Amino acid sequence: MAVLCVFFAHLYEIASGHRSEVGWHFAQMGVLIFFVHTSMVLMLSLERARSEGAALFGSFYLRRFFRLYPLSMFCVALAFVLAASPHPGEFVRHWTTGELVSNLALTINLTYTDEMVGGIWTLPLEVQMYVMLPFLYLACRAAPVRRVAVLWLACLALGLLQPHVSQRLDVFAYAPCFVAGVLAWRLSRSTHRRLPGWLWPAAFAATWPVFLVATREANMYYRWAFCLTLGLAIPWFQELRFQPLVQSTKLVAKYSYGIYLSHVGIMVFLFRLPLPALAQWSALAVLAILCPVAMYHLIEHPMIQAGQRAASRLFGRSTAASASAPSLVA
């Protein structure tokens, strides 16, 4: 749902050429859904690995690197090469070496650099938050829920303070969004899942208005409230058992990182070409599926496996247990 919100919001804006407030809200909400989801799933992954000490930190960081960087670096490098081609087209910008390095390193929020790939602005926030997740896991795994709630309030204070210190620290503005996923994980360990899974889609949609009523001027308050609402709701519901829905969402999630990184470039390229509308939409239907699938099987999945092998060799067999953890969008 997170990646589809982003995909269709951008599709409407790029295809129509009009900025849409509804589209902006859904695109941003998709990012927030993922922030909560990824924190919760990574807490489950750390818990399943049962690693301690250097193995916990080393294996986590190594596997995160192999999970995120190879595909993002490929997309950034491709954008740079296309911009440097003799006839790149009027919609392609030429990038400096500094911009290239910052995008490759996923530090664009620290260097105030424009994104070379649509949507890549979220990845630096994820990388910087991932640095803290093993510490949060150790701090929260045996802590009472109220202590995790206090942690969320502390992150809220950091989010309020951040604009007055430096825009380079914007990861702290999103810390309450990520920590809402940590809270969901901690609650899931002590909360009985009383509500049936078939109610979850409706309950999930019922959280959306918390952010959809946001104003752009004060949207961070709504982001924090939405993520907290979502994090508090998740632990009460049982797993979904309706296989058509489970399998279809699993398939989208499998290729979601490639969808996220490729969709803006594909849309901009196709809708700027002087082609009939039918040809544009037909090509989009093909490329929007073919590109993420190819990226997953040629780059993403092999690098995930390489990261798992490297972590197992360096930090022992305890890391192998986390290999079966749920797949992530990013």
FENFEN-V202381 format. One record per helix or strand. SS is the DSSP state (~ for helix, > for strand). FROM is the first residue (numbers start at 1). TO is the last residue. If there is no record, write none. Layout:
BEGIN
ss=SS from=FROM to=TO
ss=SS from=FROM to=TO
END
This chain:
BEGIN
ss=~ from=2 to=16
ss=~ from=21 to=49
ss=~ from=53 to=83
ss=~ from=97 to=105
ss=~ from=108 to=111
ss=~ from=121 to=140
ss=~ from=145 to=162
ss=~ from=167 to=169
ss=~ from=171 to=188
ss=> from=195 to=195
ss=~ from=197 to=207
ss=~ from=209 to=212
ss=~ from=219 to=234
ss=> from=237 to=237
ss=~ from=243 to=254
ss=~ from=256 to=272
ss=~ from=277 to=315
ss=~ from=317 to=324
END
